[in-house]
Amino acid sequence: MEEEVNNRELKNKSIFGKLKESVDDKEEQLEILSTFVRLAILVWSGGILTLAYIKLPPALGVPEQKLDPTFIASVFTGVLATFGVQAAKKAGEGGNGGGISKEDLQKLIDAAAQTAPSQTIRVEQGPIKFENSEPIIKPVPTDPPQPPYSL
């Protein structure tokens, strides 16, 4: 009889009650709860972003929503950042933008120099100006041009 009462109590307990019983430390309980909340926000924002970019069939009866997904995208990336996922930086924002390092570039240049005779031009800093001769300077006329007709 006691087993039935215990089974009913386990079935009637909420998720929070089961969480309290399974984990004794309050900090661990809060950490698990915050993870679930972040996952819920991640799923919600991912769903809203998906709905912003796809068109559902009319049979579902969901009207098309015209919304700006900028805020939802920032929430999505913010929650992803709490899990340690970050977007790659662009080249102008610092870092190497997920590109090639200087050492790797030097290795590639050395390997290319050994395989075929060629000339490699490496640009360290711009702006660049290529010149091969003196510029042509046209004389500027001092008198204003005369019209081809006279009155």
C-alpha positions in Angstrom: 0.0 0.0 0.0 2.8 2.4 0.8 4.4 1.8 -2.6 1.1 2.9 -4.3 1.1 6.1 -2.3 4.8 6.8 -3.1 4.1 6.1 -6.8 1.2 8.5 -6.8 3.3 11.2 -5.1 6.0 10.8 -7.8 3.5 11.0 -10.6 1.8 14.1 -9.1 5.0 16.1 -8.5 5.9 18.8 -11.0 9.2 19.1 -12.8 10.4 21.5 -10.1 9.5 19.0 -7.3 11.5 16.3 -9.1 14.3 18.7 -9.6 14.4 19.5 -5.9 14.5 15.9 -4.9 17.2 14.8 -7.5 19.6 17.7 -6.8 20.3 18.8 -3.2 22.5 21.9 -3.9 20.5 25.1 -4.5 23.1 26.5 -6.9 22.9 23.3 -9.0 19.1 23.6 -9.0 19.2 27.2 -10.2 21.8 26.3 -12.9 19.6 23.5 -14.3 16.6 25.8 -14.2 18.4 28.6 -16.0 19.6 26.1 -18.6 16.0 25.1 -19.3 14.9 28.7 -19.5 17.7 29.5 -21.9 16.8 26.5 -24.0 13.1 27.6 -24.1 14.1 31.1 -25.2 16.4 29.6 -27.8 13.7 27.4 -29.2 11.2 30.3 -29.2 13.5 32.7 -30.9 14.6 30.1 -33.5 10.9 29.3 -34.2 10.1 33.0 -34.7 13.1 33.5 -36.9 12.1 30.5 -39.0 8.6 31.8 -39.4 9.9 35.2 -40.4 11.7 33.7 -43.4 9.4 30.9 -44.6 5.9 31.1 -46.1 3.5 28.5 -44.6 0.9 26.9 -46.8 -2.6 28.5 -46.6 -4.1 25.1 -45.5 -2.6 25.6 -42.0 -4.5 28.8 -41.5 -1.6 30.8 -40.0 -1.6 34.3 -41.5 1.7 35.6 -42.8 3.4 38.0 -40.3 5.3 41.0 -41.5 7.9 41.6 -38.8 11.4 42.8 -38.5 13.5 39.9 -37.2 16.4 42.1 -36.0 15.4 42.0 -32.3 14.6 38.2 -32.4 17.9 37.6 -34.1 19.8 39.5 -31.4 17.9 37.5 -28.7 18.8 34.3 -30.6 22.5 35.1 -30.9 22.6 36.4 -27.3 21.2 33.1 -26.0 23.6 31.1 -28.2 26.5 33.2 -26.7 25.5 32.0 -23.2 26.0 28.5 -24.4 29.5 29.4 -25.8 28.5 29.7 -29.5 29.7 32.8 -31.2 29.4 34.2 -34.7 32.6 34.5 -36.7 34.0 38.0 -36.9 34.3 39.8 -40.2 37.7 40.9 -41.4 37.1 44.6 -40.6 35.9 43.9 -37.0 39.2 42.6 -35.6 40.8 39.3 -35.5 41.5 37.5 -38.8 37.9 36.9 -39.6 38.3 33.2 -39.7 40.8 33.7 -42.5 44.3 32.4 -42.9 47.1 33.3 -40.5 50.3 35.0 -41.5 52.4 31.9 -40.9 50.0 29.8 -43.0 50.1 32.4 -45.8 53.9 32.3 -45.8 53.9 28.5 -46.0 51.5 28.7 -49.0 53.7 31.2 -50.7 56.8 29.1 -50.2 55.1 26.0 -51.5 53.8 27.8 -54.6 57.3 29.2 -55.3 58.7 25.6 -55.4 56.0 24.2 -57.7 56.1 26.7 -60.5 58.2 29.7 -61.5 56.1 32.7 -60.8 56.2 36.1 -59.2 54.2 36.7 -56.1 53.2 40.2 -55.1 52.2 40.5 -51.5 50.5 43.8 -50.4 51.1 44.7 -46.8 49.2 48.0 -46.7 47.2 50.1 -49.1 46.7 52.3 -51.0 48.8 51.1 -53.9 49.8 53.0 -57.0 51.3 51.3 -60.0 53.3 53.5 -62.4 55.4 52.5 -65.4 56.2 55.9 -67.0 56.0 59.6 -66.6 52.4 60.9 -66.7 51.3 62.8 -69.8 50.6 66.4 -69.0 48.4 68.3 -71.5 48.8 72.1 -71.6 45.9 74.1 -70.3 44.7 76.7 -72.8 44.9 80.2 -71.5 42.2 81.7 -73.8 38.6 80.5 -73.5 37.5 78.4 -76.4 35.8 80.3 -79.3 32.5 79.2 -80.6 32.5 77.9 -84.2 30.1 80.6 -85.3 29.9 84.4 -84.9 27.0 86.7 -84.7 
